[in-house]
Amino acid sequence: MADPPPEGRPVLIVWLFVGIVILLLGLTVHTSQLLASGRAFVAAQGQWARAQRDAVLSLTRYAADRDPANLEAFQRAMAVIEGDRRARIELTRPRPDAGVVREGLLAGGVHATEVEGLETLYARLADFGPIAYLLKLWERSDPLVDELTRIAERLREGDPTLSTADAVRRVHRVARSLQPLEEEFAQTLGDIQRTAESVMLIGILIIACVLLIGGIMLSRRFLQQDARLRRTLAQGEARLREDMRRRALHDPLTGLPNRAMFMESLERAVARARAGSRSAAIATNGDALPSAQVGNTVPSSSSAGTCWYQRA
């Protein structure tokens, strides 16, 4: 690739660093979005865990007093859990329906502004080992959640084979089975988030260093090329001036000094004489004056003496 012209190199260096800044800003924004999506995932898990505890508590109370308000509270908690499950199942399809995913996440308590970020996060990290493990843990909770729904349905229908004590025992057994899954899910998700934040921070620093070092090296190369080019131009200009001077002061055929050089030398001699030198130089055309006239031109009484130069 051809080198840029000298006048364009400073501008190129400026645009190089502008490009580096833009890349770093884009990388930072993208990383921030991923981290925000991760925090939204953590928040969604918190909503799910809270809904699971509310469902167990409300169903236990309903088994004890058959209060419809407790049943409604149980159903509200289960709506959050079921919304998350619908979204998760839809996301695992080859071509998930964005409307179904959005409706499920909203029902699961996810804020509307975080839905798209969660969809993007899942699409990019679905095959990532820890994320796949989280989904397996989530799937393992489905039968237990279904068991809570069946217990509530039997209690609502007044199944005579299900006593209050038996219903409470069943609910507590399900809660004890859900507890370790919830704790492992939360711990794994927290570890993933902390690791992702560290990796992204280190990655940004490494990329920033690489870009800056590359920019500095390219800038130094451009500046060195510019300095070499300027030196070359200066040397060429000096040689050109010297050649022009030599051509102006020498005969092109013989190479001997010409009249212009003679006049220049004469001017320097006159200048030295005016500056206080004791000698002077007088130039004339030797063919124009007879020798006698030349001899009579200078008084013999000159104390400083006279020096005649005849140059033809």
C-alpha positions in Angstrom: 0.0 0.0 0.0 1.3 3.5 -0.9 2.3 5.8 1.9 0.1 8.8 2.4 1.4 12.2 1.3 3.4 14.2 3.9 0.7 16.9 4.3 -1.9 14.2 5.1 0.0 12.3 7.7 -0.8 14.5 10.8 -4.5 14.3 9.8 -4.2 10.5 9.4 -2.7 10.2 12.9 -5.5 12.3 14.3 -8.1 10.1 12.6 -6.3 7.0 13.7 -6.7 7.9 17.4 -10.3 9.1 16.8 -11.0 5.6 15.4 -9.3 4.0 18.5 -11.5 6.1 20.8 -14.7 5.2 18.8 -13.8 1.5 19.0 -13.2 1.7 22.7 -16.5 3.6 23.3 -18.4 1.0 21.2 -16.8 -1.8 23.1 -17.6 -0.2 26.4 -21.2 0.4 25.4 -21.5 -3.2 24.2 -20.0 -4.5 27.4 -22.3 -2.4 29.5 -25.3 -3.7 27.7 -24.2 -7.3 28.3 -23.6 -6.6 31.9 -27.0 -4.9 32.2 -28.6 -7.9 30.6 -26.8 -10.1 33.1 -28.1 -8.0 36.0 -31.6 -8.3 34.5 -31.2 -12.1 34.5 -30.2 -12.0 38.2 -33.2 -9.8 39.0 -35.5 -12.2 37.1 -34.1 -15.1 39.1 -34.8 -13.1 42.3 -38.4 -12.6 41.1 -38.7 -16.3 40.4 -37.3 -17.3 43.8 -39.5 -14.8 45.6 -42.6 -16.0 43.7 -41.7 -19.6 44.6 -41.5 -18.7 48.3 -44.8 -16.8 48.1 -46.5 -19.7 46.4 -45.4 -22.1 49.1 -46.5 -19.8 51.9 -49.8 -18.9 50.3 -50.6 -22.5 49.5 -49.7 -23.6 53.1 -52.1 -21.0 54.5 -54.8 -22.0 52.0 -54.5 -25.6 53.0 -55.0 -24.5 56.6 -57.9 -22.1 56.3 -59.3 -22.4 52.8 -59.3 -18.6 52.5 -59.9 -17.6 48.8 -57.5 -14.6 49.3 -54.7 -17.1 50.0 -55.6 -19.0 46.9 -55.5 -15.8 44.9 -52.1 -14.9 46.3 -50.9 -18.4 45.4 -52.2 -18.0 41.8 -50.5 -14.6 41.5 -47.2 -16.1 42.6 -47.6 -19.0 40.2 -48.3 -16.6 37.3 -44.8 -15.2 37.7 -43.3 -18.7 37.8 -45.3 -19.9 34.8 -44.5 -16.7 32.8 -40.8 -17.4 33.3 -41.3 -21.0 32.2 -43.2 -20.1 29.0 -40.4 -17.6 28.1 -37.7 -20.2 28.8 -39.4 -22.9 26.7 -40.0 -20.6 23.8 -36.4 -19.4 23.8 -35.2 -23.0 23.5 -37.1 -23.4 20.2 -35.2 -23.1 16.9 -37.2 -20.0 16.0 -38.6 -18.5 19.1 -41.7 -16.3 18.9 -40.6 -12.9 20.3 -44.1 -12.0 21.3 -44.4 -15.2 23.4 -41.0 -14.5 25.0 -41.9 -10.9 25.8 -45.3 -11.8 27.3 -43.7 -14.5 29.4 -40.9 -12.3 30.7 -43.3 -9.5 31.5 -45.5 -11.9 33.4 -42.4 -13.1 35.2 -41.7 -9.6 36.6 -39.0 -8.5 34.1 -39.1 -4.8 33.2 -40.1 -4.0 29.7 -36.8 -2.2 29.0 -34.9 -5.4 29.9 -36.8 -7.9 27.8 -34.8 -7.3 24.6 -31.5 -7.5 26.5 -32.4 -10.9 28.0 -33.4 -12.3 24.6 -30.0 -11.2 23.2 -28.2 -12.6 26.1 -29.8 -16.0 25.8 -29.3 -16.1 22.0 -25.6 -15.5 22.4 -24.9 -17.6 25.5 -27.4 -20.4 25.2 -24.7 -23.0 24.4 -22.3 -21.6 27.1 -21.6 -24.3 29.7 -22.7 -22.4 32.8 -25.8 -21.0 31.2 -26.8 -24.4 29.9 -26.3 -25.8 33.5 -28.6 -23.0 34.8 -31.3 -24.0 32.4 -31.0 -27.6 33.5 -31.5 -26.5 37.1 -34.5 -24.5 36.0 -36.0 -27.4 34.2 -35.5 -29.6 37.3 -37.8 -27.3 39.2 -40.7 -27.8 36.7 -42.1 -31.0 38.2 -42.0 -29.6 41.7 -43.9 -26.5 40.6 -46.4 -28.7 38.8 -46.8 -30.6 42.1 -47.7 -27.3 43.9 -50.3 -26.6 41.2 -51.9 -30.1 41.6 -52.1 -29.7 45.4 -53.8 -26.3 45.0 -56.2 -27.8 42.5 -57.1 -30.7 44.8 -57.6 -28.3 47.7 -59.8 -26.0 45.7 -62.0 -28.9 44.5 -62.2 -30.2 48.1 -60.7 -33.6 47.4 -61.7 -35.7 50.5 -58.6 -37.9 50.1 -56.3 -34.9 50.8 -56.4 -33.8 54.4 -55.0 -30.5 55.6 -52.1 -32.1 57.3 -51.3 -34.2 54.2 -51.5 -31.1 52.0 -49.2 -29.1 54.3 -46.7 -32.0 54.4 -46.7 -32.3 50.6 -46.2 -28.5 50.2 -43.3 -28.5 52.6 -41.7 -31.5 50.9 -41.9 -29.6 47.6 -40.4 -26.5 49.3 -37.5 -28.5 50.7 -36.8 -30.0 47.2 -36.9 -26.5 45.6 -34.6 -24.9 48.2 -31.3 -26.5 47.1 -32.2 -25.9 43.4 -32.9 -22.3 44.2 -29.6 -21.9 46.2 -27.5 -23.6 43.5 -29.1 -21.6 40.8 -28.5 -18.3 42.6 -24.9 -19.2 43.4 -24.1 -20.3 39.9 -25.7 -17.2 38.4 -23.7 -15.0 40.8 -20.5 -16.7 39.9 -21.2 -16.3 36.2 -21.9 -12.6 36.6 -18.8 -12.0 38.7 -16.6 -13.9 36.2 -18.2 -12.2 33.2 -17.5 -8.7 34.8 -13.9 -9.6 35.4 -13.3 -11.1 32.0 -15.0 -8.2 30.2 -13.0 -5.6 32.3 -9.7 -7.4 31.6 -10.7 -7.8 27.9 -11.4 -4.1 27.6 -8.1 -3.2 29.1 -6.2 -5.6 26.9 -7.9 -4.4 23.7 -7.4 -0.7 24.8 -3.7 -1.4 25.3 -3.3 -3.2 22.0 -5.1 -0.4 20.1 -3.1 2.3 21.8 0.2 0.6 21.3 -0.7 -0.1 17.6 -1.7 3.6 17.2 1.5 4.8 18.8 3.6 2.6 16.6 1.9 3.6 13.4 2.1 7.3 14.5 5.9 6.9 15.1 6.3 5.3 11.7 4.4 8.1 10.0 6.4 10.7 11.9 9.7 9.0 11.1 8.8 8.8 7.4 7.8 12.4 7.5 11.2 13.4 9.1 13.2 11.4 6.5 11.2 12.9 3.7 11.7 16.4 5.0 15.5 15.7 5.3 15.6 14.3 1.8 13.7 17.3 0.4 16.0 19.8 2.3 19.1 18.0 0.9 17.7 18.0 -2.6 16.8 21.6 -2.4 20.3 22.5 -1.1 21.9 20.5 -4.0 19.6 22.2 -6.4 20.5 25.7 -5.2 24.2 24.8 -5.3 23.9 23.5 -8.8 22.0 26.6 -9.9 24.7 28.8 -8.4 27.4 26.9 -10.1 25.7 27.2 -13.4 25.2 30.9 -12.9 28.8 31.6 -12.1 30.6 29.3 -14.6 30.8 29.1 -18.3 28.6 26.1 -19.5 31.2 25.1 -22.2 34.5 25.5 -20.5 33.4 25.3 -16.9 35.6 28.4 -16.1 34.4 31.2 -13.9 32.4 33.7 -15.9 31.8 37.5 -15.7 29.1 37.1 -13.1 31.5 35.3 -10.8 34.1 38.0 -11.5 31.7 40.8 -10.6 30.6 39.0 -7.4 34.3 38.6 -6.4 34.9 42.3 -7.2 31.9 43.4 -5.1 33.3 41.4 -2.1 36.7 43.0 -2.6 35.3 46.5 -2.7 33.2 45.7 0.4 36.4 44.6 2.3 38.2 47.8 1.1 35.4 50.0 2.4 35.5 48.1 5.7 39.1 49.4 6.3 41.3 47.2 4.3 44.6 48.8 3.1 44.5 47.4 -0.3 42.0 48.0 -3.2 41.3 46.3 -6.4 40.6 48.1 -9.6 39.3 46.2 -12.6 39.3 47.4 -16.1 39.4 46.1 -19.6 43.2 45.8 -20.3 42.7 46.0 -24.0 41.0 49.4 -23.7 44.0 51.3 -22.1 47.6 51.6 -23.3 50.2 50.5 -20.8 51.6 54.1 -20.6 48.3 55.5 -19.7 47.9 52.8 -17.1 51.3 53.6 -15.6 50.5 57.4 -15.5 47.2 56.8 -13.8 48.5 56.1 -10.3 50.7 58.7 -8.6 54.1 57.4 -7.6 53.8 59.1 -4.2 51.0 56.8 -3.0 52.0 55.7 0.5 49.9 52.7 0.6 51.0 51.5 -2.8 48.8 50.4 -5.6 48.0 46.9 -6.8 46.8 46.4 -10.4 45.0 43.4 -11.4 44.2 42.7 -15.0 41.9 39.8 -15.8 40.6 39.1 -19.2 
